[in-house]
Structure formats: C-alpha cells, structure tokens
Amino acid sequence: MWPLLLLALAAAPRVMLPDESAPRSPGQVRVEGADLIPSANFSDAKNCGSCHPDIAAQWKTSTHALASFTNPIYRVAIDKLRVDRGPAASRMCASCHDLALLTSGAMDLPEIAATDPRAHAGVSCTTCHSAVHATRDGNGSLTLRSDEVFPSKPEESTLEKHRARVASSTLRTAELCGTCHRSFLAAETGNASAFFGMDDYGAWQHSAWAGASAERPDHVAAQDCRACHMPREAAVLGDVAAKKGTVPSHRFLGAHTTLAAMRGDGAQLARLQSFLEKSATIDVAAARVNDGPWVMPAEAARPAPGDVVELDVVLFNERTGHRFPGGVLDNQGTKVEVLVRTAQGRVIALSDEHQVRAQVVDAQGVPLQRRETHEFVTAVWNHTVPSRDARVTRVRVQVPATLTADELPLKVEARLTHVARSAELMQLACDDQQTPRGRAFAEAALAQVGQRLDPCVAQPVTIIDRAEVALIGIATRDTWSRSYRRGLGLSVGLQEYLDEAEAAFEHARGLAVGEEVGTTQWALGQLAGKRGQLPRALEHLAAAEKILGPTAAILKSRGDAYGQVWKWRQAASAWNAALQLAPGELALWQSIAMAEASVGRYAQALTAAQGGLALHPRDGDCLRVQALALAQLGQPSDEALDVALKWRVPDDGPRAKAMCSAKVPGCANRRNPVPLYEAHAP
C-alpha cells in the first residue's frame, strides 16, 4: 500500500503559487541572513566615491540618487498613500525607492522625518551591489547581502574580497533591473483589486531587443537594460574601475527630464534630451479628402478650399526596448501635435489632444492624474507604443473655404513631444513644497545630498521627432516602411479599421523587396486571421514562410488564425511549434494553456500555465487555467483558486470604463485604439 501511495503522491501535479512570504510585503525585498540591514550601508556614496569618483559623480546626477523622499514628486505621492492607507501599504514603494528606511524598519513608523538621512539615501551603490538574487516577480523582488561593503577588519579588506562582495552574478542581469521595473498592486496596497502597473521588464522581454521573435518578423541587435541605459563613458576623474579609460555610465539615462530641470542641471538635461531624440518616430502617412478613399502616401492628396481632409499620423517605437514612453505609463506628458499651414506658413489648424500615455481611473470611472495608486482600478486606454510596433491617431481638418489658390498646397507638420510628468502631479508637488513639511525636506535635501529641487520649475519639452509633408497631389517618398507601419498601427484597431489596414499592407506589398515581401505576407496573414478568414490567413502565412522560413512570428500567427475560429487543437499545435523558437514568450504559454483547457487536455494545459507562471508569477490567465486544470485532474487546490481569484482582471473594470465613457469628455474617443481628433483654429 505505501509504495502505491508514494507513487500516487509523486505523480500528483504540483501547484505553482506566487511567493507571498516576503517579510516586508507588499514589497518583495528580502535580506540574506538578517532581518534588518544597518541603514548606514545605504548611505555609502561618499565612501564609494573615494575610489570610484567618476561613477559617484555620474550617479549623483541620476534619478536613482534622488529616488527617495528627497524627490518632491515621489514624496507627495507616497505621503498621500501613507495617509490614506497607512505605512504598511507604502512598503511596496519603499522596496525600490527607500531601502534604507524599509530594511531598518523605519518605513513602518507613522512619520518620516525630513532630517532622517535614510529618507535621502535613494537607490544607492549598495542597493544593486548587494543583490545576490533576483526574481521576475517585481515590487523589489531581490535578495540582499547584509554584511558590510567595507569590512572593518583590515585583514578582511582585500581587493579580491571587495570585488567578490560587490559584483555577484546577479548584478549584470536584466532580472535585477526587472525587480523594480515591474510592479503590482493588490489588497496589501489598499487597492480594491489587483492592478499591474509599470512593467518595463516584461515589455522588454516581449521585444525583439530581448531576442523575442514571436510578435512579428523583425531584426535588431539584442540589447539588455545596461546596453541602452548604461553605455560606457569616459572616466575623467581617475576611477579605479575604468577599463581603457571608460566606465559603465551610472547616470542611468532615461526620460527624467523634469528632475534634471528641478535640479537646475542643464548638462544632464541636454544628455537626456539627446538620448530621447528619435527613440520613437512620427509620420503623416496617409490622407483622404471628403470621406473619399485613403491615399498613400499623404503627399498624393491635394485638398482644396472648403474640403475636409483626414490625416493618419503614425507613431513607431523605433529604438526603445520597452513601451514608449516607459516607466509609469499613466503619468506622462507625451503627446502628438499636428499643425496645418498654408504654402506661406500661416497656421490654419492645429491638434494637440492626443496623449501618448495610459489613463487610469477609479471605481467610478474618474481619471486619476496625481498618482493615487491605491485608488487604481483599471486603465481605460493606453496609447503608449510597444517596442518595434506602431500606433495610429487620426486628425480631421476643415480647410477654410476662404483660402486662395496661392495659399495652396497645404503643409502639415507633426511633432512628437515629451514632458516627463503630468501637469496635475507637478502642481501638487509645487503646492506641497510651500508647506512646512515641504520646506523642511527642501532644506534637508540641501544638507544631506547637496541639492535643492524645485518642483515649481517649468517642465522642459523634448521634441522626440517631427515630420513634414506637403499635400501636393504627387506621391513622393512612397516607401514600404511608411505603409507597412501604418498597417501595423491600424491592425490593432477595431474590426472596422481592418479593411484600411489591409489596404495599407497591400500598398506596402507593391513596394516590398527581399525579406520585406515575406514580412508583408506575414502581416496580411495575421490580419486575415483576426478577421476569421482562415484559408486566406494560411495562404499568406505559407507564402511568408517560403521567404522567411518557419519563424516564431509566422507559427504564432498561424495558431492565432486557428484560435480565432476555435480550432483549438490546430492552434495549440502551431503555438507549441512557435514556443520551441520563442520559449520566453508569455503570450504563447497563455494561449496554449487556454487552448488545451478548451479541448479538455488538462495535463497539457497545466504544463503550459505553469510555464507562463515561471515568466510572470502573478499572471491572471495562467493562474486561472492552473486552478481549473488541477480541479479537472482530480487535484483541486483551494490555494490555487484563491490566488487565481486574487490576481484576476478586476470585476469592476468594465463598469469603470463605461462610466468614464459616459461621464468624462473625450474618454469614449480616446478608448478607441485609433482615436479621431478635430483640429481647431489656432
């Protein structure tokens, strides 16, 4: 009997659950061998700078250095959370922003004093250089050493031991960055339901820059977080870590232009703006006049006085390894500006309404603009652009009937501009700076880190890209990429846009050469699959495969086409084939899990669900399939079901979206993946 029982237990399916045991939950940081870390370990920039002056000087300009309560924008948001939900909820923020406070227990105190040095430590040298383990969970899911960086006993202070202490195998991994650049909210943070927020790590994993090949045919040289954000920089101060005169830049360049302006650091601002330039591109790709057919390229249209012209403006995420813009997607000021001019340059119409960000609402559908994270329910729209992907916004212009012939042809300028934070949050931080608490922190920041930050300064505007076209009635600059990218952007829209996407891809096919032909065939195939046109989809994908080979993108699109018409076995077979080429693609694990469950193959569904959970431990789809499969296999798990219910898509999300559409001007239009804006007179 016992051997049979042991055999049965060995064969019983295991349950994969997200780790909820972190002692500082909802933050996920752990300390190796100790419950607390002496807070002095996180205030070490001066010590490190004695041997690493270049790195220390670079770090001082970074957002990491000012991640804590020193930063008025962060402070006003976390103070609101602590007042409304209590100190424990703020551990989620502290796991990345305030390790000195968190790991010394100070974060649980009801008040953080301005004079406490731990409140100004930031993401210091020791934060990354003490990490010995990192997981893909997020909310600071790393494990830290607790021993001293600089041993007090001279006999223990050898260079070799120091190097080993500060450079674990975890240090140079994307997973280390991902521990803080992936976040989630739940009941522990005071939220009514689960909400997944910033996830630059997951977006990078999903991109061609990470080697992911299942989303679309694309070829770029692989780059991780360090390659982009820590390029080597000349060491001019004698840093002992320099190799061939350079060190990895610890400025961690990104999109933090507002913080540079708040510090009055013009040199850092210039670096950031140069870094951002052309990270995404903009194009006026197509036009139509008086509801006629769309004309590609836009230059082939020639509207006359009194006409109504529509313009398709295409954004393409050219070289950002995650979504553009990244970070906290709901609190950006990035937007599209379109100006229509006469031949002499007089502006006759403009549009600046399209916001390239996400909009989060509360349970009543009210937009949240001041980082009230504990009120987040759902994102009603998200116009940020995935890596190497495109999005389209549409602008309608009424051409004045009074224009004269010499004022034609019309010229159109489109600009993609970036501002780091919303005006509402900046105003809140500015107002708070005038309070006694705000003034106390401003003085303490000057004393502790030698910097005074002014949240009332005007935010710098960065022009990421601009494009100009003249509506002359002649097809100039008619290229494959312009039509292909417009097709990509339209193909994520509602079904009524798919005819236009197909026309864009067909136009691109007439211009394609070499591998572009195969890529266009793939595009037409995945589009036909979305429309439920299985034979056409398979025909296009077969043509693409002859040119490009059996790529993961083609195999995934074949599976998507079968899945669209509920042919789950064929879909699972194609997705499994794609998975062999792209094992890190979460979407494939999700699709296989749901397909196998749909045809009653629960063992296979469980395997796929758990494969996805290895990539994203709290993925709602995979947790749901796991719980279902275990029950169907005769091994029901209350834990698996409870976790699936906790991390599911919020039940009140659809209601909140509907209320936003009904009550908030412009919300319904912005919920359209291809929103339309009416240009107005200047």
C-alpha positions in Angstrom: 0.0 0.0 0.0 2.7 2.5 0.9 4.6 2.1 -2.3 1.4 2.8 -4.2 0.6 5.8 -2.1 4.1 7.2 -2.6 3.8 6.7 -6.3 0.5 8.5 -6.4 1.9 11.4 -4.4 4.9 11.6 -6.7 2.6 11.8 -9.7 0.3 14.4 -8.2 0.5 17.7 -10.0 2.4 20.4 -8.1 0.9 23.9 -7.6 2.9 27.0 -8.6 1.9 29.9 -6.4 3.4 33.4 -6.3 5.6 33.9 -3.3 3.6 35.7 -0.6 6.1 35.2 2.2 8.2 38.4 1.8 8.6 39.8 5.3 8.1 43.4 4.0 5.0 42.7 1.9 3.7 44.2 -0.4 7.4 44.9 -1.1 9.2 41.8 -2.1 12.8 42.6 -0.9 14.5 40.1 1.3 17.7 40.2 3.4 20.1 37.3 3.4 21.0 36.1 6.9 19.4 39.0 8.8 16.1 40.7 9.4 17.5 44.2 9.2 20.4 45.9 7.5 22.3 48.7 9.2 21.0 51.8 7.4 24.5 53.2 7.0 25.1 50.6 4.3 22.7 52.5 2.0 24.4 55.9 2.6 27.7 55.0 1.1 28.1 57.2 -2.0 30.9 59.2 -0.3 32.8 56.1 0.7 32.5 54.6 -2.8 33.4 57.8 -4.4 36.9 57.8 -2.8 37.9 55.1 -5.2 35.2 55.5 -7.9 34.9 59.3 -8.3 33.6 59.1 -11.9 30.9 56.6 -11.1 29.9 58.5 -7.9 29.7 61.8 -9.9 27.6 60.2 -12.6 25.3 58.5 -10.0 24.7 61.9 -8.3 23.0 63.2 -11.5 20.8 60.2 -11.8 17.2 59.6 -10.8 18.4 56.7 -8.7 20.3 59.1 -6.5 17.1 61.1 -5.9 14.6 58.3 -5.7 13.6 58.8 -2.0 11.8 61.5 -0.1 14.3 64.0 -1.5 12.3 64.0 -4.6 9.2 66.2 -4.1 7.2 64.3 -6.8 7.7 61.0 -5.2 7.2 62.3 -1.7 3.9 63.9 -2.4 2.6 60.7 -3.9 3.8 58.4 -1.1 2.7 60.7 1.6 -0.8 60.5 0.2 -0.7 56.7 0.2 0.6 56.6 3.8 -2.1 59.0 5.0 -4.9 57.1 3.2 -3.8 53.5 3.6 -1.2 53.5 6.4 2.6 52.9 6.5 2.4 49.2 5.7 1.0 49.8 2.3 3.9 52.1 1.5 6.4 49.2 1.7 5.5 48.5 -1.9 7.0 51.8 -2.9 9.9 51.6 -0.4 11.1 48.2 -1.7 12.5 50.2 -4.7 12.7 53.8 -3.6 13.5 53.6 0.1 15.6 50.5 1.1 17.4 52.4 3.8 14.1 53.1 5.5 12.5 49.8 4.7 15.3 47.4 5.8 15.8 49.3 9.0 12.1 49.2 9.9 11.7 52.9 9.7 9.1 52.7 6.9 6.6 51.4 9.4 6.8 54.5 11.5 3.8 56.9 11.2 6.1 59.8 10.3 9.3 60.1 8.1 11.3 63.0 9.4 12.9 65.3 6.9 16.2 65.2 8.9 16.5 61.4 8.8 19.4 60.6 6.4 17.8 57.4 5.4 15.0 59.4 3.7 17.6 60.8 1.3 19.6 57.6 0.5 18.0 56.9 -2.8 18.9 53.8 -4.8 22.4 53.8 -3.7 25.5 51.9 -4.7 24.8 49.2 -2.1 21.3 48.6 -3.4 22.5 46.9 -6.6 25.9 45.9 -5.4 24.4 43.9 -2.5 22.0 42.0 -4.6 22.7 38.2 -4.7 19.4 37.0 -6.2 16.6 38.5 -8.3 13.3 37.1 -9.4 10.8 38.1 -12.1 8.1 38.9 -9.6 8.5 42.7 -9.2 8.0 45.1 -6.4 11.7 44.9 -5.5 11.9 41.1 -5.6 15.6 40.8 -4.8 17.6 39.4 -2.0 20.4 41.5 -0.4 23.5 40.7 1.5 23.6 42.2 4.9 27.3 42.2 5.6 29.4 45.4 5.3 30.7 46.5 1.9 33.9 47.7 3.6 34.9 45.1 6.3 36.1 46.8 9.5 39.0 44.3 10.0 42.0 45.2 7.8 42.9 41.6 7.2 39.5 41.1 5.5 39.7 44.1 3.2 41.5 42.7 0.2 40.7 43.9 -3.2 39.6 40.4 -4.3 37.2 40.1 -1.4 35.7 43.5 -2.2 35.2 42.7 -5.8 33.5 39.4 -4.9 31.3 41.3 -2.4 30.0 43.9 -4.7 29.8 42.0 -8.0 27.6 38.9 -7.7 26.4 37.0 -10.7 23.0 38.8 -10.3 24.5 42.3 -10.8 24.7 42.3 -14.6 21.3 40.7 -15.4 18.2 42.2 -16.8 16.3 40.4 -14.0 18.0 42.7 -11.4 16.6 45.8 -13.2 13.2 44.0 -13.6 12.8 43.6 -9.8 11.9 47.3 -9.6 10.8 48.0 -13.1 7.8 45.7 -12.7 5.2 46.4 -10.2 1.8 45.3 -9.0 -0.9 46.5 -6.6 -3.4 44.4 -4.6 -5.3 44.4 -1.3 -2.0 44.9 0.6 -1.5 48.3 -1.1 -5.1 49.3 -0.3 -6.5 48.5 -3.7 -9.9 47.0 -4.2 -8.5 44.6 -6.8 -5.3 43.6 -8.5 -3.6 46.1 -10.8 -0.5 45.6 -12.8 1.3 48.9 -13.3 4.8 49.6 -14.6 6.4 46.7 -16.4 9.3 47.8 -18.5 11.0 44.4 -17.9 8.0 42.4 -19.2 7.7 44.7 -22.2 11.5 44.3 -23.0 11.1 40.5 -22.7 8.4 40.7 -25.3 10.5 42.7 -27.7 13.0 42.0 -30.5 15.7 43.7 -28.4 15.4 40.7 -26.0 15.5 38.3 -28.8 11.8 37.6 -28.7 10.7 36.6 -32.2 7.0 35.6 -31.8 5.3 39.0 -32.1 6.4 40.0 -35.6 9.3 39.4 -38.1 11.9 41.9 -37.0 15.7 42.0 -36.9 17.6 44.2 -34.4 20.8 43.5 -32.4 19.9 42.2 -29.0 20.4 44.7 -26.1 19.6 44.4 -22.4 18.9 47.2 -20.0 22.6 48.0 -19.4 23.4 48.2 -23.0 20.9 51.0 -23.5 20.9 52.8 -20.2 24.5 52.3 -19.1 26.7 52.9 -22.1 30.4 53.3 -21.4 31.5 56.8 -20.6 34.9 58.4 -20.3 36.4 58.3 -16.8 38.0 61.6 -16.3 38.4 61.6 -12.5 40.7 58.6 -12.2 38.1 55.9 -11.4 39.9 52.7 -10.4 37.2 50.6 -12.2 38.0 52.2 -15.6 38.8 49.9 -18.4 40.5 51.5 -21.4 39.6 54.9 -19.9 35.8 54.2 -19.6 33.3 53.0 -17.0 29.6 51.9 -17.5 27.7 55.1 -17.1 25.8 55.4 -13.8 23.7 58.3 -15.0 21.1 55.7 -16.0 19.8 57.9 -18.8 16.1 57.7 -19.4 13.2 60.2 -19.7 13.7 62.0 -16.4 14.0 65.5 -17.9 11.8 67.1 -15.3 14.1 66.0 -12.5 17.1 67.4 -14.2 15.3 70.7 -14.6 14.2 70.7 -11.0 17.9 70.3 -10.1 19.0 73.0 -12.5 21.3 70.6 -14.2 21.4 71.8 -17.8 24.2 69.4 -18.8 22.2 66.4 -17.6 19.0 67.7 -19.3 20.9 68.0 -22.6 22.2 64.4 -22.2 18.6 63.2 -21.6 17.1 65.1 -24.5 19.8 63.8 -26.8 19.2 60.2 -25.5 15.4 60.6 -26.2 15.7 62.0 -29.7 14.4 59.6 -32.4 13.6 57.0 -29.7 10.3 56.9 -31.5 9.3 58.4 -34.9 6.3 60.2 -36.3 4.9 60.3 -39.8 1.9 61.7 -41.6 1.4 58.6 -43.7 -1.9 58.8 -45.4 -4.7 61.3 -46.1 -8.2 61.3 -47.5 -10.4 64.1 -48.7 -14.2 64.5 -48.2 -14.5 60.9 -47.0 -13.0 59.5 -50.2 -10.5 56.7 -50.4 -7.4 56.8 -48.3 -4.4 58.0 -50.3 -0.8 56.8 -49.6 1.5 58.5 -49.1 -0.2 61.5 -47.7 1.6 63.8 -50.2 -0.6 62.3 -53.0 -3.6 64.1 -51.6 -4.4 67.7 -52.6 -7.3 69.2 -50.7 -9.0 72.4 -52.0 -10.6 75.3 -50.1 -13.7 74.1 -48.3 -12.6 70.4 -48.2 -12.5 68.2 -45.2 -9.2 66.3 -45.0 -8.3 63.5 -42.6 -4.7 62.6 -41.8 -3.3 59.4 -40.4 -0.4 60.1 -38.0 1.8 57.1 -37.4 4.0 56.6 -34.3 6.6 53.9 -34.5 8.7 52.8 -31.5 12.0 52.8 -33.3 14.6 52.0 -30.6 13.0 51.9 -27.2 13.3 48.4 -25.7 10.0 48.6 -23.9 6.9 50.6 -24.5 7.3 54.3 -25.5 7.1 56.2 -23.3 8.1 53.7 -20.5 8.0 53.9 -16.7 4.7 54.9 -15.1 2.6 54.9 -18.2 -0.3 56.9 -16.7 1.8 59.9 -15.7 3.5 61.1 -18.8 3.0 64.3 -20.8 4.0 62.9 -24.2 1.6 64.0 -27.0 1.2 64.4 -30.7 0.9 67.9 -32.2 -0.3 68.4 -35.7 -0.1 71.9 -37.4 -1.6 72.6 -40.9 -0.2 75.6 -42.7 -0.7 77.4 -45.9 2.1 77.5 -48.5 3.3 80.7 -46.9 3.5 79.1 -43.5 0.4 80.6 -41.8 -1.1 78.1 -39.4 -4.8 77.4 -40.2 -5.5 74.4 -37.9 -3.8 72.5 -35.1 -4.4 69.5 -32.9 -2.6 68.7 -29.7 -5.1 66.5 -27.9 -3.6 63.0 -28.5 -1.8 61.9 -25.3 0.8 59.1 -25.7 0.2 57.5 -22.3 -2.3 55.4 -20.4 -5.3 56.7 -18.4 -6.1 55.0 -15.1 -9.5 55.5 -13.4 -11.0 54.8 -10.0 -14.1 52.6 -9.4 -16.4 55.5 -10.6 -14.5 55.9 -13.9 -12.9 59.2 -12.7 -9.4 59.8 -14.2 -6.6 59.7 -11.6 -3.9 62.3 -12.5 -1.9 62.6 -9.3 -0.5 59.0 -8.8 -3.2 57.9 -6.3 -2.0 54.4 -6.9 -4.2 53.0 -4.1 -7.3 54.1 -6.0 -6.3 52.4 -9.3 -8.9 50.1 -10.8 -8.2 49.8 -14.5 -6.7 51.6 -17.4 -9.4 52.8 -19.7 -7.0 53.5 -22.6 -3.3 53.0 -23.3 -1.8 54.8 -26.3 1.8 54.0 -25.4 3.6 52.1 -28.2 5.1 48.7 -27.8 8.7 48.2 -28.9 9.1 48.0 -32.7 5.4 48.5 -33.1 3.2 51.3 -34.4 0.1 53.2 -33.4 -2.1 55.5 -35.4 -4.0 58.6 -34.4 -6.3 60.4 -36.9 -6.8 64.2 -37.3 -9.7 65.8 -39.2 -9.2 69.3 -40.7 -11.8 71.6 -42.1 -9.9 73.6 -44.8 -11.2 77.2 -44.8 -13.2 78.0 -47.9 -11.6 81.4 -47.9 -8.2 80.2 -48.9 -6.8 81.5 -52.2 -5.0 79.4 -54.8 -1.6 80.9 -53.9 -2.1 79.6 -50.3 -2.0 76.0 -51.6 -0.7 73.4 -51.3 -1.2 72.8 -47.6 1.7 71.8 -45.5 1.4 69.5 -42.5 3.9 69.3 -39.6 3.6 66.5 -37.0 5.6 66.6 -33.8 6.0 64.0 -31.1 6.8 65.9 -27.9 7.6 64.6 -24.4 7.1 66.0 -21.0 8.1 63.7 -18.1 5.1 64.2 -15.7 1.5 65.3 -15.8 0.8 69.0 -15.0 -1.6 67.9 -12.2 1.1 66.0 -10.3 3.6 68.7 -10.8 1.2 71.3 -9.4 0.6 69.1 -6.4 4.3 68.8 -5.8 4.8 72.5 -6.2 2.0 73.3 -3.7 3.4 70.8 -1.2 6.8 72.4 -1.4 5.3 75.6 0.1 4.1 73.7 3.2 6.2 73.4 6.4 6.9 69.8 5.6 7.8 70.6 2.0 10.2 73.4 3.1 11.7 71.1 5.7 12.5 68.4 3.1 13.9 71.0 0.7 16.4 72.2 3.4 17.2 68.7 4.4 17.9 67.7 0.8 20.4 70.6 0.5 22.1 69.5 3.7 22.0 65.7 3.0 22.7 65.4 -0.7 23.8 69.0 -1.6 21.0 69.6 -3.9 17.8 71.7 -3.9 15.0 70.5 -6.1 12.4 73.0 -7.3 9.1 71.2 -8.3 7.7 74.6 -9.4 10.1 74.9 -12.3 8.6 74.8 -15.8 8.9 71.2 -17.3 11.2 71.0 -20.3 9.5 69.9 -23.5 11.6 67.5 -25.6 10.8 67.1 -29.3 11.3 63.4 -29.9 10.7 63.6 -33.6 9.0 65.7 -36.3 7.8 65.1 -39.8 6.7 67.5 -42.5 4.6 66.7 -45.6 3.2 68.9 -48.4 -0.2 67.9 -49.8 0.8 68.4 -53.4 -1.2 65.7 -55.1 2.0 63.8 -56.1 3.2 60.6 -54.4 6.7 61.4 -53.1 8.6 59.4 -50.6 6.4 56.4 -51.2 8.2 53.7 -49.2 7.5 50.3 -48.0 8.1 51.2 -44.3 5.6 54.1 -44.3 2.7 51.9 -45.5 3.8 48.8 -43.5 4.0 50.8 -40.3 0.6 52.4 -40.9 -0.9 48.9 -41.4 0.7 47.7 -38.1 -0.9 50.6 -36.3 -4.4 50.1 -37.8 -4.4 46.4 -37.3 -4.7 46.8 -33.5 -7.9 48.8 -34.0 -11.5 47.7 -34.0 -12.8 45.4 -36.8 -13.9 48.4 -38.9 -10.3 49.5 -39.3 -9.0 46.2 -40.7 -10.0 47.0 -44.3 -7.9 50.1 -44.1 -5.0 48.1 -42.5 -5.3 45.5 -45.3 -5.1 48.3 -47.9 -2.0 49.7 -46.3 -0.3 46.3 -46.3 -1.3 45.7 -49.9 0.2 49.0 -50.8 3.3 48.1 -49.0 3.5 44.7 -50.8 3.7 46.6 -54.1 6.8 48.4 -52.8 8.5 45.5 -51.0 11.8 43.9 -51.9 13.7 41.0 -50.4 12.5 40.0 -46.9 10.0 42.9 -46.9 7.9 40.7 -49.2 7.8 37.9 -46.6 7.1 40.4 -43.8 4.2 41.8 -45.7 2.8 38.4 -46.4 3.0 37.7 -42.7 1.2 41.0 -42.0 -1.6 40.1 -44.4 -1.8 36.6 -42.9 -2.1 37.8 -39.3 -4.7 40.3 -40.4 -6.8 37.7 -42.2 -6.6 35.6 -39.1 -8.0 38.4 -36.9 -10.9 38.6 -39.3 -11.6 34.9 -39.1 -10.6 34.3 -42.7 -8.7 31.1 -42.0 -7.9 29.9 -45.6 -6.6 33.4 -46.6 -4.6 33.6 -43.5 -3.0 30.2 -44.0 -2.2 31.1 -47.7 -0.5 34.3 -46.8 1.5 32.7 -43.9 2.6 29.9 -46.2 3.9 32.4 -48.7 5.7 34.3 -45.9 7.3 31.0 -44.7 8.7 30.3 -48.1 10.7 33.6 -47.9 11.4 33.9 -44.2 11.4 30.3 -43.0 9.3 28.8 -40.2 9.8 31.8 -37.8 8.1 32.1 -34.4 6.0 35.0 -35.7 4.6 33.0 -38.6 3.9 30.0 -36.4 2.2 32.1 -33.7 0.1 33.9 -36.3 -0.9 30.5 -37.7 -2.0 29.5 -34.2 -3.9 32.8 -33.8 -5.7 32.2 -37.0 -6.9 28.7 -35.9 -7.7 30.0 -32.5 -9.9 32.8 -33.9 -12.2 30.2 -35.4 -12.0 27.9 -32.3 -9.9 25.2 -33.9 -8.1 24.7 -30.7 -6.1 21.6 -31.4 -4.6 23.0 -34.6 -4.0 26.3 -32.7 -2.2 24.6 -29.9 0.0 22.6 -32.3 1.1 25.8 -34.1 1.7 27.7 -30.8 3.7 24.8 -29.5 5.9 24.9 -32.6 6.4 28.7 -32.1 7.2 28.1 -28.4 10.2 25.9 -29.5 11.7 29.0 -31.1 10.5 31.6 -28.5 10.3 29.9 -25.1 10.3 33.2 -23.3 7.1 34.5 -24.9 4.4 34.7 -22.2 1.6 35.1 -24.7 2.4 31.7 -26.2 2.2 30.0 -22.8 -1.1 31.7 -22.1 -2.6 30.8 -25.5 -1.5 27.1 -25.3 -2.9 26.8 -21.7 -6.3 28.2 -22.7 -6.4 26.1 -25.9 -5.5 22.9 -24.2 -8.1 23.5 -21.5 -10.7 24.3 -24.1 -10.4 20.8 -25.6 -10.1 19.0 -22.2 -6.4 18.3 -22.3 -5.9 19.4 -18.8 -2.5 17.9 -18.1 -1.1 19.8 -21.1 -3.0 23.0 -20.1 -1.4 22.8 -16.6 2.1 22.4 -18.0 1.6 25.4 -20.2 0.0 27.5 -17.5 3.0 26.8 -15.2 5.4 27.6 -18.0 3.8 31.0 -18.1 4.0 31.4 -14.4 7.7 30.9 -14.5 7.9 34.0 -16.5 5.2 36.0 -14.7 4.3 34.5 -11.3 1.1 36.5 -10.9 -0.3 36.3 -14.4 -4.1 36.1 -14.1 -4.7 33.9 -17.2 -2.1 31.3 -16.2 -3.2 31.2 -12.6 -6.9 30.7 -13.7 -6.0 27.8 -16.0 -3.8 26.2 -13.4 -6.7 26.2 -10.9 -9.1 24.9 -13.5 -6.8 22.2 -14.7 -6.0 21.0 -11.2 -9.7 20.7 -10.4 -10.3 18.7 -13.6 -7.3 16.4 -12.9 -8.8 15.5 -9.6 -6.4 17.6 -7.6 -8.4 20.7 -6.7 -6.4 23.3 -4.8 -8.0 25.9 -2.6 -4.8 27.9 -2.6 -4.6 27.8 -6.4 -8.2 29.0 -6.7 -7.7 31.8 -4.1 -4.6 33.1 -5.8 -6.3 33.0 -9.2 -9.2 35.0 -7.9 -6.9 37.5 -6.2 -4.9 38.2 -9.4 -7.7 38.1 -11.9 -8.8 41.1 -14.1 -10.8 43.3 -11.8 -14.6 42.6 -12.0 -15.4 46.3 -11.7 -13.1 47.2 -14.6 -15.7 47.2 -17.4 -18.1 49.2 -15.3 -15.4 51.8 -14.6 -14.5 52.1 -18.3 -18.2 52.5 -19.2 -18.6 55.2 -16.6 -15.6 57.1 -17.9 -17.0 57.0 -21.4 -20.3 58.3 -20.2 -19.2 61.0 -17.8 -15.7 62.2 -18.9 -15.5 64.4 -22.0 -13.2 62.8 -24.6 -12.9 59.4 -22.8 -15.0 57.5 -25.3 -13.0 58.8 -28.2 -9.7 58.0 -26.5 -10.8 54.5 -25.7 -10.8 53.9 -29.5 -7.4 52.3 -30.5 -7.4 54.7 -33.4 -8.8 57.9 -31.9 -10.1 60.8 -34.1 -9.5 64.4 -33.2 -10.9 67.6 -34.7 -8.3 70.1 -35.5 -9.2 73.6 -34.5 -8.2 77.1 -35.5 -5.1 78.5 -33.7 
